[in-house]
C-alpha cells in the first residue's frame, strides 16, 4: 500500500485570468500617475495673465474649473503661444476680458467617461467577491461551526 504524503502547502498557482486582471490593474495605475506630455502647457502666475490681458496681449482664453488656457496675440520667436494659469475667484475677470477684446469661453464640468463609470461599478464588487473567495478557501471545507 502506497503512503500518501501531503505537504499541506497552499496552492500558489495563478490562473491566466488572475494574471490578466493584475496586469490590467497595474496598467490603470500607471496611466493615472504618468503625465501626458501632449497636454503640457507652460504655467504662469495669475498676475502675469492679468498683466497680459491689461496690455492687450491675449487673443483668446479658455476657462475651466482647473485652469485658464490662453493664447497670446503677439508671440516672440521661440516663445510659447499658449500658456496656462490657475484660476482665482475673480468676479471681474469676464468684464476685464470683454473690455480688452479677448475672445473667451468657459468649459462645462468634466463628465466621467464610460470606462471610469463602468470600472466604478465593477471593481468594488469584484474586490468584495475576491476577498470572500479568499476567506472561503482559507477556511477549507469545514465551514463555520453552528452556522445555518
C-alpha positions, 0 to 999 in steps of 0.5 A, a space after each residue: 500500500 502506497 503512503 500518501 504524503 501531503 505537504 499541506 502547502 497552499 496552492 500558489 498557482 495563478 490562473 491566466 485570468 488572475 494574471 490578466 486582471 493584475 496586469 490590467 490593474 497595474 496598467 490603470 495605475 500607471 496611466 493615472 500617475 504618468 503625465 501626458 506630455 501632449 497636454 503640457 502647457 507652460 504655467 504662469 502666475 495669475 498676475 502675469 495673465 492679468 498683466 497680459 490681458 491689461 496690455 492687450 496681449 491675449 487673443 483668446 482664453 479658455 476657462 475651466 474649473 482647473 485652469 485658464 488656457 490662453 493664447 497670446 496675440 503677439 508671440 516672440 520667436 521661440 516663445 510659447 503661444 499658449 500658456 496656462 494659469 490657475 484660476 482665482 475667484 475673480 468676479 471681474 475677470 469676464 468684464 476685464 476680458 470683454 473690455 480688452 477684446 479677448 475672445 473667451 469661453 468657459 468649459 462645462 464640468 468634466 463628465 466621467 467617461 464610460 470606462 471610469 463609470 463602468 470600472 466604478 461599478 465593477 471593481 468594488 464588487 469584484 474586490 468584495 467577491 475576491 476577498 470572500 473567495 479568499 476567506 472561503 478557501 482559507 477556511 477549507 471545507 469545514 465551514 463555520 461551526 453552528 452556522 445555518 
